[in-house]
Amino acid sequence: MASTTALPAQRLPVQRTVTDYSVASSSAPSQVVSPADSPRNSPSTTSLSSLGSEDGEVLKDQRGTLIDTYGNEFKIPDYTIKQIRDAIPAHCFERSAATGFYYIFRDIACIATTFILAHNFVTPEYIPSTPVRAGLWALYTVLQGLFGTGLWVIAHECGHQAFSPSKTLNDTV
């Protein structure tokens, strides 16, 4: 079992009104409990919310202290979004359809090449050992997943209009 250097957090129990009957049940007591009778207000209009907005400070107090291997206490950084964006070079925010299509065609070529190699050469004629073939097919699966994920990421970025400056091209890709 993996060990951690974090101190265990002491969690306070969530107070809920517990009933052992259904409201629609005919054997229910005459006093019916409603979500409005909950011991704590919920920001939600349903009774399914387990944490209210006033719990934010309580949760901060409940967190354990994280200690690194040198004994230093971890503190959550307080960077602003502007500071993070300023740290990224400007050329990373430039959108280029040509570069995007290069990545699309490269990934499609890698998918096709990997398929052709596996389909033609990971066969009993070339590799008689079943465990070796199984290992190569597992490797094939991982490679296809990586290249397919690359295509999915490009499609996802098109949905955010980050592929190219053209909305029409982003929607088409």
PyMOL commands that place a pseudoatom at each C-alpha (Angstrom):
pseudoatom trace, name=CA, resn=MET, resi=1, chain=A, elem=C, hetatm=0, pos=[0.000, 0.000, 0.000]
pseudoatom trace, name=CA, resn=ALA, resi=2, chain=A, elem=C, hetatm=0, pos=[1.362, 3.433, -0.905]
pseudoatom trace, name=CA, resn=SER, resi=3, chain=A, elem=C, hetatm=0, pos=[2.140, 5.762, 1.939]
pseudoatom trace, name=CA, resn=THR, resi=4, chain=A, elem=C, hetatm=0, pos=[1.592, 9.482, 2.032]
pseudoatom trace, name=CA, resn=THR, resi=5, chain=A, elem=C, hetatm=0, pos=[3.148, 12.336, 3.935]
pseudoatom trace, name=CA, resn=ALA, resi=6, chain=A, elem=C, hetatm=0, pos=[-0.171, 14.142, 4.318]
pseudoatom trace, name=CA, resn=LEU, resi=7, chain=A, elem=C, hetatm=0, pos=[-1.606, 14.266, 7.788]
pseudoatom trace, name=CA, resn=PRO, resi=8, chain=A, elem=C, hetatm=0, pos=[-5.044, 12.660, 7.950]
pseudoatom trace, name=CA, resn=ALA, resi=9, chain=A, elem=C, hetatm=0, pos=[-7.859, 15.164, 7.844]
pseudoatom trace, name=CA, resn=GLN, resi=10, chain=A, elem=C, hetatm=0, pos=[-10.410, 15.089, 10.612]
pseudoatom trace, name=CA, resn=ARG, resi=11, chain=A, elem=C, hetatm=0, pos=[-13.777, 15.281, 8.935]
pseudoatom trace, name=CA, resn=LEU, resi=12, chain=A, elem=C, hetatm=0, pos=[-16.818, 16.454, 10.796]
pseudoatom trace, name=CA, resn=PRO, resi=13, chain=A, elem=C, hetatm=0, pos=[-19.918, 14.340, 10.186]
pseudoatom trace, name=CA, resn=VAL, resi=14, chain=A, elem=C, hetatm=0, pos=[-22.561, 15.842, 7.941]
pseudoatom trace, name=CA, resn=GLN, resi=15, chain=A, elem=C, hetatm=0, pos=[-25.773, 16.305, 9.886]
pseudoatom trace, name=CA, resn=ARG, resi=16, chain=A, elem=C, hetatm=0, pos=[-28.798, 15.012, 8.054]
pseudoatom trace, name=CA, resn=THR, resi=17, chain=A, elem=C, hetatm=0, pos=[-32.327, 14.219, 8.983]
pseudoatom trace, name=CA, resn=VAL, resi=18, chain=A, elem=C, hetatm=0, pos=[-32.574, 10.473, 8.519]
pseudoatom trace, name=CA, resn=THR, resi=19, chain=A, elem=C, hetatm=0, pos=[-35.859, 8.705, 8.053]
pseudoatom trace, name=CA, resn=ASP, resi=20, chain=A, elem=C, hetatm=0, pos=[-36.513, 5.021, 7.622]
pseudoatom trace, name=CA, resn=TYR, resi=21, chain=A, elem=C, hetatm=0, pos=[-39.780, 5.396, 5.765]
pseudoatom trace, name=CA, resn=SER, resi=22, chain=A, elem=C, hetatm=0, pos=[-40.971, 6.659, 2.438]
pseudoatom trace, name=CA, resn=VAL, resi=23, chain=A, elem=C, hetatm=0, pos=[-43.275, 9.669, 2.215]
pseudoatom trace, name=CA, resn=ALA, resi=24, chain=A, elem=C, hetatm=0, pos=[-45.601, 7.668, -0.027]
pseudoatom trace, name=CA, resn=SER, resi=25, chain=A, elem=C, hetatm=0, pos=[-45.742, 4.843, 2.514]
pseudoatom trace, name=CA, resn=SER, resi=26, chain=A, elem=C, hetatm=0, pos=[-49.057, 4.372, 4.290]
pseudoatom trace, name=CA, resn=SER, resi=27, chain=A, elem=C, hetatm=0, pos=[-47.272, 3.382, 7.509]
pseudoatom trace, name=CA, resn=ALA, resi=28, chain=A, elem=C, hetatm=0, pos=[-45.432, 6.711, 7.782]
pseudoatom trace, name=CA, resn=PRO, resi=29, chain=A, elem=C, hetatm=0, pos=[-45.880, 8.683, 10.989]
pseudoatom trace, name=CA, resn=SER, resi=30, chain=A, elem=C, hetatm=0, pos=[-48.138, 11.715, 10.880]
pseudoatom trace, name=CA, resn=GLN, resi=31, chain=A, elem=C, hetatm=0, pos=[-45.171, 14.097, 11.102]
pseudoatom trace, name=CA, resn=VAL, resi=32, chain=A, elem=C, hetatm=0, pos=[-43.458, 14.182, 7.689]
pseudoatom trace, name=CA, resn=VAL, resi=33, chain=A, elem=C, hetatm=0, pos=[-39.941, 15.585, 7.435]
pseudoatom trace, name=CA, resn=SER, resi=34, chain=A, elem=C, hetatm=0, pos=[-39.305, 17.962, 4.559]
pseudoatom trace, name=CA, resn=PRO, resi=35, chain=A, elem=C, hetatm=0, pos=[-36.069, 19.368, 3.113]
pseudoatom trace, name=CA, resn=ALA, resi=36, chain=A, elem=C, hetatm=0, pos=[-36.989, 22.704, 4.708]
pseudoatom trace, name=CA, resn=ASP, resi=37, chain=A, elem=C, hetatm=0, pos=[-36.564, 21.036, 8.121]
pseudoatom trace, name=CA, resn=SER, resi=38, chain=A, elem=C, hetatm=0, pos=[-32.930, 20.258, 7.348]
pseudoatom trace, name=CA, resn=PRO, resi=39, chain=A, elem=C, hetatm=0, pos=[-30.523, 21.355, 10.101]
pseudoatom trace, name=CA, resn=ARG, resi=40, chain=A, elem=C, hetatm=0, pos=[-28.597, 23.380, 7.564]
pseudoatom trace, name=CA, resn=ASN, resi=41, chain=A, elem=C, hetatm=0, pos=[-29.628, 25.570, 4.646]
pseudoatom trace, name=CA, resn=SER, resi=42, chain=A, elem=C, hetatm=0, pos=[-28.757, 24.329, 1.198]
pseudoatom trace, name=CA, resn=PRO, resi=43, chain=A, elem=C, hetatm=0, pos=[-27.998, 26.595, -1.770]
pseudoatom trace, name=CA, resn=SER, resi=44, chain=A, elem=C, hetatm=0, pos=[-29.823, 24.070, -3.920]
pseudoatom trace, name=CA, resn=THR, resi=45, chain=A, elem=C, hetatm=0, pos=[-33.561, 23.747, -4.369]
pseudoatom trace, name=CA, resn=THR, resi=46, chain=A, elem=C, hetatm=0, pos=[-33.286, 20.004, -3.867]
pseudoatom trace, name=CA, resn=SER, resi=47, chain=A, elem=C, hetatm=0, pos=[-32.470, 17.989, -0.782]
pseudoatom trace, name=CA, resn=LEU, resi=48, chain=A, elem=C, hetatm=0, pos=[-29.642, 16.185, -2.591]
pseudoatom trace, name=CA, resn=SER, resi=49, chain=A, elem=C, hetatm=0, pos=[-27.061, 18.878, -1.906]
pseudoatom trace, name=CA, resn=SER, resi=50, chain=A, elem=C, hetatm=0, pos=[-24.741, 17.719, 0.831]
pseudoatom trace, name=CA, resn=LEU, resi=51, chain=A, elem=C, hetatm=0, pos=[-22.758, 20.908, 1.350]
pseudoatom trace, name=CA, resn=GLY, resi=52, chain=A, elem=C, hetatm=0, pos=[-24.046, 24.438, 1.728]
pseudoatom trace, name=CA, resn=SER, resi=53, chain=A, elem=C, hetatm=0, pos=[-22.184, 27.587, 0.724]
pseudoatom trace, name=CA, resn=GLU, resi=54, chain=A, elem=C, hetatm=0, pos=[-21.399, 28.435, 4.352]
pseudoatom trace, name=CA, resn=ASP, resi=55, chain=A, elem=C, hetatm=0, pos=[-19.282, 25.276, 4.588]
pseudoatom trace, name=CA, resn=GLY, resi=56, chain=A, elem=C, hetatm=0, pos=[-16.332, 26.812, 2.698]
pseudoatom trace, name=CA, resn=GLU, resi=57, chain=A, elem=C, hetatm=0, pos=[-14.561, 28.046, 5.799]
pseudoatom trace, name=CA, resn=VAL, resi=58, chain=A, elem=C, hetatm=0, pos=[-15.301, 24.844, 7.687]
pseudoatom trace, name=CA, resn=LEU, resi=59, chain=A, elem=C, hetatm=0, pos=[-13.773, 22.774, 4.885]
pseudoatom trace, name=CA, resn=LYS, resi=60, chain=A, elem=C, hetatm=0, pos=[-10.615, 24.896, 4.887]
pseudoatom trace, name=CA, resn=ASP, resi=61, chain=A, elem=C, hetatm=0, pos=[-10.202, 24.141, 8.569]
pseudoatom trace, name=CA, resn=GLN, resi=62, chain=A, elem=C, hetatm=0, pos=[-10.779, 20.425, 7.972]
pseudoatom trace, name=CA, resn=ARG, resi=63, chain=A, elem=C, hetatm=0, pos=[-8.001, 20.003, 5.414]
pseudoatom trace, name=CA, resn=GLY, resi=64, chain=A, elem=C, hetatm=0, pos=[-4.960, 18.168, 6.607]
pseudoatom trace, name=CA, resn=THR, resi=65, chain=A, elem=C, hetatm=0, pos=[-1.530, 19.715, 6.350]
pseudoatom trace, name=CA, resn=LEU, resi=66, chain=A, elem=C, hetatm=0, pos=[0.470, 18.463, 3.388]
pseudoatom trace, name=CA, resn=ILE, resi=67, chain=A, elem=C, hetatm=0, pos=[4.142, 17.904, 4.136]
pseudoatom trace, name=CA, resn=ASP, resi=68, chain=A, elem=C, hetatm=0, pos=[6.729, 17.148, 1.446]
pseudoatom trace, name=CA, resn=THR, resi=69, chain=A, elem=C, hetatm=0, pos=[9.614, 14.714, 1.878]
pseudoatom trace, name=CA, resn=TYR, resi=70, chain=A, elem=C, hetatm=0, pos=[11.830, 17.514, 3.179]
pseudoatom trace, name=CA, resn=GLY, resi=71, chain=A, elem=C, hetatm=0, pos=[9.368, 18.391, 5.943]
pseudoatom trace, name=CA, resn=ASN, resi=72, chain=A, elem=C, hetatm=0, pos=[8.164, 21.625, 4.321]
pseudoatom trace, name=CA, resn=GLU, resi=73, chain=A, elem=C, hetatm=0, pos=[4.484, 22.482, 4.556]
pseudoatom trace, name=CA, resn=PHE, resi=74, chain=A, elem=C, hetatm=0, pos=[2.733, 22.813, 1.196]
pseudoatom trace, name=CA, resn=LYS, resi=75, chain=A, elem=C, hetatm=0, pos=[0.877, 26.052, 0.660]
pseudoatom trace, name=CA, resn=ILE, resi=76, chain=A, elem=C, hetatm=0, pos=[-1.580, 26.477, -2.208]
pseudoatom trace, name=CA, resn=PRO, resi=77, chain=A, elem=C, hetatm=0, pos=[-0.138, 29.075, -4.612]
pseudoatom trace, name=CA, resn=ASP, resi=78, chain=A, elem=C, hetatm=0, pos=[-2.097, 32.277, -4.996]
pseudoatom trace, name=CA, resn=TYR, resi=79, chain=A, elem=C, hetatm=0, pos=[-1.318, 33.035, -8.638]
pseudoatom trace, name=CA, resn=THR, resi=80, chain=A, elem=C, hetatm=0, pos=[-3.841, 35.021, -10.630]
pseudoatom trace, name=CA, resn=ILE, resi=81, chain=A, elem=C, hetatm=0, pos=[-4.949, 33.972, -14.109]
pseudoatom trace, name=CA, resn=LYS, resi=82, chain=A, elem=C, hetatm=0, pos=[-3.223, 37.073, -15.493]
pseudoatom trace, name=CA, resn=GLN, resi=83, chain=A, elem=C, hetatm=0, pos=[0.092, 36.054, -13.913]
pseudoatom trace, name=CA, resn=ILE, resi=84, chain=A, elem=C, hetatm=0, pos=[-0.201, 32.579, -15.413]
pseudoatom trace, name=CA, resn=ARG, resi=85, chain=A, elem=C, hetatm=0, pos=[-1.109, 33.924, -18.872]
pseudoatom trace, name=CA, resn=ASP, resi=86, chain=A, elem=C, hetatm=0, pos=[1.767, 36.417, -18.709]
pseudoatom trace, name=CA, resn=ALA, resi=87, chain=A, elem=C, hetatm=0, pos=[4.191, 33.559, -18.008]
pseudoatom trace, name=CA, resn=ILE, resi=88, chain=A, elem=C, hetatm=0, pos=[3.203, 31.788, -21.259]
pseudoatom trace, name=CA, resn=PRO, resi=89, chain=A, elem=C, hetatm=0, pos=[5.049, 33.071, -24.357]
pseudoatom trace, name=CA, resn=ALA, resi=90, chain=A, elem=C, hetatm=0, pos=[2.875, 35.053, -26.787]
pseudoatom trace, name=CA, resn=HIS, resi=91, chain=A, elem=C, hetatm=0, pos=[3.488, 32.650, -29.696]
pseudoatom trace, name=CA, resn=CYS, resi=92, chain=A, elem=C, hetatm=0, pos=[1.635, 29.936, -27.770]
pseudoatom trace, name=CA, resn=PHE, resi=93, chain=A, elem=C, hetatm=0, pos=[-1.598, 31.917, -28.156]
pseudoatom trace, name=CA, resn=GLU, resi=94, chain=A, elem=C, hetatm=0, pos=[-1.280, 32.288, -31.953]
pseudoatom trace, name=CA, resn=ARG, resi=95, chain=A, elem=C, hetatm=0, pos=[-3.780, 30.165, -33.898]
pseudoatom trace, name=CA, resn=SER, resi=96, chain=A, elem=C, hetatm=0, pos=[-2.667, 28.693, -37.208]
pseudoatom trace, name=CA, resn=ALA, resi=97, chain=A, elem=C, hetatm=0, pos=[-4.839, 26.530, -39.443]
pseudoatom trace, name=CA, resn=ALA, resi=98, chain=A, elem=C, hetatm=0, pos=[-1.764, 25.292, -41.338]
pseudoatom trace, name=CA, resn=THR, resi=99, chain=A, elem=C, hetatm=0, pos=[-0.103, 24.032, -38.163]
pseudoatom trace, name=CA, resn=GLY, resi=100, chain=A, elem=C, hetatm=0, pos=[-3.379, 22.503, -37.003]
pseudoatom trace, name=CA, resn=PHE, resi=101, chain=A, elem=C, hetatm=0, pos=[-3.859, 20.626, -40.276]
pseudoatom trace, name=CA, resn=TYR, resi=102, chain=A, elem=C, hetatm=0, pos=[-0.258, 19.427, -40.095]
pseudoatom trace, name=CA, resn=TYR, resi=103, chain=A, elem=C, hetatm=0, pos=[-1.051, 17.815, -36.727]
pseudoatom trace, name=CA, resn=ILE, resi=104, chain=A, elem=C, hetatm=0, pos=[-4.287, 16.299, -38.070]
pseudoatom trace, name=CA, resn=PHE, resi=105, chain=A, elem=C, hetatm=0, pos=[-2.596, 14.740, -41.102]
pseudoatom trace, name=CA, resn=ARG, resi=106, chain=A, elem=C, hetatm=0, pos=[0.370, 13.592, -39.024]
pseudoatom trace, name=CA, resn=ASP, resi=107, chain=A, elem=C, hetatm=0, pos=[-1.922, 11.821, -36.550]
pseudoatom trace, name=CA, resn=ILE, resi=108, chain=A, elem=C, hetatm=0, pos=[-3.978, 10.227, -39.339]
pseudoatom trace, name=CA, resn=ALA, resi=109, chain=A, elem=C, hetatm=0, pos=[-0.764, 9.039, -41.030]
pseudoatom trace, name=CA, resn=CYS, resi=110, chain=A, elem=C, hetatm=0, pos=[0.475, 7.567, -37.733]
pseudoatom trace, name=CA, resn=ILE, resi=111, chain=A, elem=C, hetatm=0, pos=[-2.858, 5.805, -37.165]
pseudoatom trace, name=CA, resn=ALA, resi=112, chain=A, elem=C, hetatm=0, pos=[-2.826, 4.368, -40.704]
pseudoatom trace, name=CA, resn=THR, resi=113, chain=A, elem=C, hetatm=0, pos=[0.837, 3.315, -40.526]
pseudoatom trace, name=CA, resn=THR, resi=114, chain=A, elem=C, hetatm=0, pos=[0.389, 1.653, -37.150]
pseudoatom trace, name=CA, resn=PHE, resi=115, chain=A, elem=C, hetatm=0, pos=[-2.683, -0.194, -38.432]
pseudoatom trace, name=CA, resn=ILE, resi=116, chain=A, elem=C, hetatm=0, pos=[-0.976, -1.385, -41.623]
pseudoatom trace, name=CA, resn=LEU, resi=117, chain=A, elem=C, hetatm=0, pos=[2.091, -2.606, -39.720]
pseudoatom trace, name=CA, resn=ALA, resi=118, chain=A, elem=C, hetatm=0, pos=[0.059, -4.413, -37.070]
pseudoatom trace, name=CA, resn=HIS, resi=119, chain=A, elem=C, hetatm=0, pos=[-2.461, -5.870, -39.513]
pseudoatom trace, name=CA, resn=ASN, resi=120, chain=A, elem=C, hetatm=0, pos=[0.192, -7.184, -41.907]
pseudoatom trace, name=CA, resn=PHE, resi=121, chain=A, elem=C, hetatm=0, pos=[3.023, -8.198, -39.585]
pseudoatom trace, name=CA, resn=VAL, resi=122, chain=A, elem=C, hetatm=0, pos=[1.565, -9.073, -36.181]
pseudoatom trace, name=CA, resn=THR, resi=123, chain=A, elem=C, hetatm=0, pos=[0.278, -12.388, -37.491]
pseudoatom trace, name=CA, resn=PRO, resi=124, chain=A, elem=C, hetatm=0, pos=[1.042, -16.039, -36.706]
pseudoatom trace, name=CA, resn=GLU, resi=125, chain=A, elem=C, hetatm=0, pos=[3.069, -16.279, -39.936]
pseudoatom trace, name=CA, resn=TYR, resi=126, chain=A, elem=C, hetatm=0, pos=[5.526, -13.599, -38.792]
pseudoatom trace, name=CA, resn=ILE, resi=127, chain=A, elem=C, hetatm=0, pos=[5.284, -13.990, -35.005]
pseudoatom trace, name=CA, resn=PRO, resi=128, chain=A, elem=C, hetatm=0, pos=[4.436, -17.556, -33.954]
pseudoatom trace, name=CA, resn=SER, resi=129, chain=A, elem=C, hetatm=0, pos=[4.516, -16.796, -30.206]
pseudoatom trace, name=CA, resn=THR, resi=130, chain=A, elem=C, hetatm=0, pos=[1.017, -15.994, -28.959]
pseudoatom trace, name=CA, resn=PRO, resi=131, chain=A, elem=C, hetatm=0, pos=[2.213, -14.077, -25.846]
pseudoatom trace, name=CA, resn=VAL, resi=132, chain=A, elem=C, hetatm=0, pos=[4.508, -11.899, -27.977]
pseudoatom trace, name=CA, resn=ARG, resi=133, chain=A, elem=C, hetatm=0, pos=[1.675, -11.226, -30.425]
pseudoatom trace, name=CA, resn=ALA, resi=134, chain=A, elem=C, hetatm=0, pos=[-0.623, -10.356, -27.519]
pseudoatom trace, name=CA, resn=GLY, resi=135, chain=A, elem=C, hetatm=0, pos=[1.989, -7.922, -26.195]
pseudoatom trace, name=CA, resn=LEU, resi=136, chain=A, elem=C, hetatm=0, pos=[2.370, -6.315, -29.629]
pseudoatom trace, name=CA, resn=TRP, resi=137, chain=A, elem=C, hetatm=0, pos=[-1.401, -5.966, -29.984]
pseudoatom trace, name=CA, resn=ALA, resi=138, chain=A, elem=C, hetatm=0, pos=[-1.466, -4.338, -26.548]
pseudoatom trace, name=CA, resn=LEU, resi=139, chain=A, elem=C, hetatm=0, pos=[1.239, -1.927, -27.746]
pseudoatom trace, name=CA, resn=TYR, resi=140, chain=A, elem=C, hetatm=0, pos=[-0.820, -1.321, -30.894]
pseudoatom trace, name=CA, resn=THR, resi=141, chain=A, elem=C, hetatm=0, pos=[-3.829, -0.460, -28.732]
pseudoatom trace, name=CA, resn=VAL, resi=142, chain=A, elem=C, hetatm=0, pos=[-1.824, 2.033, -26.680]
pseudoatom trace, name=CA, resn=LEU, resi=143, chain=A, elem=C, hetatm=0, pos=[-0.364, 3.699, -29.786]
pseudoatom trace, name=CA, resn=GLN, resi=144, chain=A, elem=C, hetatm=0, pos=[-3.748, 3.964, -31.501]
pseudoatom trace, name=CA, resn=GLY, resi=145, chain=A, elem=C, hetatm=0, pos=[-5.181, 5.421, -28.305]
pseudoatom trace, name=CA, resn=LEU, resi=146, chain=A, elem=C, hetatm=0, pos=[-2.457, 8.059, -28.144]
pseudoatom trace, name=CA, resn=PHE, resi=147, chain=A, elem=C, hetatm=0, pos=[-2.898, 9.109, -31.768]
pseudoatom trace, name=CA, resn=GLY, resi=148, chain=A, elem=C, hetatm=0, pos=[-6.690, 9.017, -31.431]
pseudoatom trace, name=CA, resn=THR, resi=149, chain=A, elem=C, hetatm=0, pos=[-6.472, 11.184, -28.328]
pseudoatom trace, name=CA, resn=GLY, resi=150, chain=A, elem=C, hetatm=0, pos=[-4.437, 13.685, -30.340]
pseudoatom trace, name=CA, resn=LEU, resi=151, chain=A, elem=C, hetatm=0, pos=[-7.249, 13.905, -32.882]
pseudoatom trace, name=CA, resn=TRP, resi=152, chain=A, elem=C, hetatm=0, pos=[-9.831, 14.240, -30.114]
pseudoatom trace, name=CA, resn=VAL, resi=153, chain=A, elem=C, hetatm=0, pos=[-7.869, 17.106, -28.536]
pseudoatom trace, name=CA, resn=ILE, resi=154, chain=A, elem=C, hetatm=0, pos=[-7.767, 18.939, -31.867]
pseudoatom trace, name=CA, resn=ALA, resi=155, chain=A, elem=C, hetatm=0, pos=[-11.525, 18.460, -32.280]
pseudoatom trace, name=CA, resn=HIS, resi=156, chain=A, elem=C, hetatm=0, pos=[-12.063, 19.672, -28.726]
pseudoatom trace, name=CA, resn=GLU, resi=157, chain=A, elem=C, hetatm=0, pos=[-10.021, 22.808, -29.382]
pseudoatom trace, name=CA, resn=CYS, resi=158, chain=A, elem=C, hetatm=0, pos=[-12.061, 23.432, -32.540]
pseudoatom trace, name=CA, resn=GLY, resi=159, chain=A, elem=C, hetatm=0, pos=[-15.122, 23.519, -30.312]
pseudoatom trace, name=CA, resn=HIS, resi=160, chain=A, elem=C, hetatm=0, pos=[-13.448, 26.275, -28.292]
pseudoatom trace, name=CA, resn=GLN, resi=161, chain=A, elem=C, hetatm=0, pos=[-12.540, 28.157, -31.509]
pseudoatom trace, name=CA, resn=ALA, resi=162, chain=A, elem=C, hetatm=0, pos=[-8.834, 27.661, -30.730]
pseudoatom trace, name=CA, resn=PHE, resi=163, chain=A, elem=C, hetatm=0, pos=[-7.869, 25.756, -33.905]
pseudoatom trace, name=CA, resn=SER, resi=164, chain=A, elem=C, hetatm=0, pos=[-7.824, 28.698, -36.295]
pseudoatom trace, name=CA, resn=PRO, resi=165, chain=A, elem=C, hetatm=0, pos=[-9.037, 32.304, -36.447]
pseudoatom trace, name=CA, resn=SER, resi=166, chain=A, elem=C, hetatm=0, pos=[-11.896, 31.202, -38.758]
pseudoatom trace, name=CA, resn=LYS, resi=167, chain=A, elem=C, hetatm=0, pos=[-15.091, 30.152, -36.981]
pseudoatom trace, name=CA, resn=THR, resi=168, chain=A, elem=C, hetatm=0, pos=[-16.304, 28.409, -40.142]
pseudoatom trace, name=CA, resn=LEU, resi=169, chain=A, elem=C, hetatm=0, pos=[-13.111, 26.355, -40.381]
pseudoatom trace, name=CA, resn=ASN, resi=170, chain=A, elem=C, hetatm=0, pos=[-13.251, 25.492, -36.670]
pseudoatom trace, name=CA, resn=ASP, resi=171, chain=A, elem=C, hetatm=0, pos=[-16.857, 24.319, -37.009]
pseudoatom trace, name=CA, resn=THR, resi=172, chain=A, elem=C, hetatm=0, pos=[-16.024, 22.301, -40.146]
pseudoatom trace, name=CA, resn=VAL, resi=173, chain=A, elem=C, hetatm=0, pos=[-13.009, 20.524, -38.669]
for i in range(1, 173): cmd.bond("trace and resi %d" % i, "trace and resi %d" % (i + 1))
show_as sticks, trace
zoom trace
